[in-house]
Amino acid sequence: MLVIALTACTEQTSKPTMSWQVQSSAKIAQTGDILSTPAANTDGWIPAQVPSTLMGVLTANGIEPEALTAEDYASIDKTQFEKSWWYRTTFHLSALNEGEHALLRFDGISYRANVWLNGQQIADSQNMYGTFRQFEFDITEQAQQQNVLAVEVFRAQPGEPNTGFVDWNPRPADESMGLWREVRVKTCGNVTVSHSAVRSKVNTKTLNEAWLTVATELRNLSDQPVEGILQGTADGHAFSCPVTLAAGEQKRVVVPQEIHIDQPRLWWCHNMGQPELCDLHVEFVENGKVSDAEDVRFGIREIHSYLTDEGYRGFTLNGRKVLLRGAGWTDDIYLRDTPEGNRQQLNYVRDMNMNTVRLEGFWGTSQNLYDLCDELGLFILVGWSCHWEWEDYLGAPCDERYGGIISPENIALVTASFQNQVMWLRHHPSIIGWFVGSDMLPVPELEEQYRQFLSQEDDRDYLISAKEVESTLSGKSGTKMAGPYEYVGPTYWYLPEAPGGAFGFNTETGIGAQLPVRESLEKMLGKQLWPIDSRWDILCTVSGTDMNSLKQLNEVIHNRFGDAKDIDEYLYRADMLNYESTKAMFESFRVRWPHTTGIVHWMLNSARPGIYWQLYDNYLQPNASYYGVKKANAPVQLIYDYYAKAVYAVNETLEPASRKASVKLMKDGQTTEDSCQVEIAPGTVVKVFDIYTAGAASFLFLKLTDDEGKEITTNEYFLPSEDDVYDWEKTTWVHTPIRHYASYAMLDSMCTRSCELSVKQRAENLYETTVSNPSDKVAFMISLKAKNQQGQLICPAYWSDNYFSLAPGESRTVTCQLPSLNNGTTVHISYY
């Protein structure tokens, strides 16, 4: 068996990168029968790689702009994508022996394609279409030792279900047109093996035994019946069974013998245990010879969803209830994500102590994103985007309950697409559920197709919608999508009136504008950042109703603090709002467990440089909310409940925690302190302190230490003298307006930003920084940065804590792990 990846190298393959070129059909006189031969004239063709979209190729070659401004977007000639474009490459194959076959596989094309190989057409655009379809062709008859492959791609038209970014950012000018996932050639015998996976059951009471069922898909490429043995090993345990295939038959096979394992190495999400991975080897043997084989990694784990007595959707992992805490992922606007970039982003998710990534869309240009989540112990919720549920985005009429996938043709296409995606991904233990709807639910005919398929081929539940809806087939979704998507204060999340507050499973919510660090803003807008003007608007969302400017953030800053005098003061205040409200969002869902079952921040990242809905920016620089989320989700933590006016201890590990809890409250120039020993059982919440501020602006400092007095976690709060008052009757899907704002104006007189700093290098690229506050005021929201000698931020920089506050006379030591640096790089650490 031989596999040739006609793609850029990924972490999964060591195959060499193949040389691709692209060109518009408007500039080509030759047709596919010539372009797929050595006689083709490729002068002036554009270098490319696969996976890619055309805009990704054009920006990489400097032909089109990165589009950071409204003028950039306007300058892109969208009409060039009305014509088809060609991808072309060459590859070598060794001569095939008797009984050997060659297969050409496309994991993703957008949107239609004609495929030519060595002068012969092997697929046409009338049958090869659908962004989420996958196609495999037996090219045994066309294959030569030296091969030329030419693929003509066509853009999706209005009404065709394509990759979409909804209103998160401007639409890609090419509508993501291209070979957006991997292209591969493989050789094998008469029978090919694919889509192998393991379903596992766990003794959830003892965790000391498990049962594995192996499934795979076989295809007989010959014109004769084939008898053989399907065999292999799962975590070192052998299995085999006889299989007979009719001529040309494709069959999904489940090995009848169940594998029993004692003391299994279980897969856990990272905050509950180790994400242990095992190896599966599957092969088909015909006449004593291996026809084809497949190797995949899998995890032994049992995942289920359930509805609470209140009707909220929850999940269990290996019999233990788990609170989902995550954020919404998007791919790059031109689908240019790399394995290295994916790893850094998912390392960020772990560093923020989250356990879930929600993919609104089957994102990822390869298996890499999913492989990394398996390895890092991160849950994935994956499924369809609301891009197909609204006429403005789909480009065709949509039903107000079921969206745009309502015609028999589209139902058939999306059914096939869903089956392709599930079969392609089903071996990943990190995937815990399939979203078959986002803002709406699938039409019953489509949902029935999902139900029948999943009942046979997968053991995970599907979620009918991210929104609170009810299906005639499967009942209530158990989810909610009630916002907010614009700013609300930290108290909001705890209030019983808040539709997006701490109850149930909130599948997407956030506070709107989340500004990057100044250094990133200067990359987007230049050095002249002040005053805030219309240049910033293109960096917001492209929603036609709201969230398309900084109007809301400006209003909040004005009402909380008064108007900022310069960009530094504006960003400092924006960071403060971002940090505390995003932190409170996660904290509230932890404190209200098990009344809560899941919270997904909208969003994790940005598809392009922007200033809305992100925990780090497109340059992978964390913003203030990143560190608020990290602190909020510490595995064992003390959290202040703004509504109950009390401090709670939470423990989301599988082990009991015994800690000393300390509290310091500063108000009216007086400081009161208290401490106690607290025992926190796994998965529980314990009330520790009541907090009385008596209407005075206060600072609250919390700390957990172990039996030896070592600091485990800290947490800090500013508590204004009054609470925000919300205008609940004016609540919309965007947010609930604040009728009366709690004032933060007194912070200027209560706080200092003057600290003392000492830095020590403890190991290669590991720096220890001690920040001291010698004053009699609180040092509030201290931000640390690591730069090189050119003044550029070093990325990634993993701070153990950042944007923190210090009581008078307090010191805190934090660490900063930097990447491997070039020789001669000088590291400068400073605070802001």
Disulfide bonds with the S-S distance in Angstrom:
none
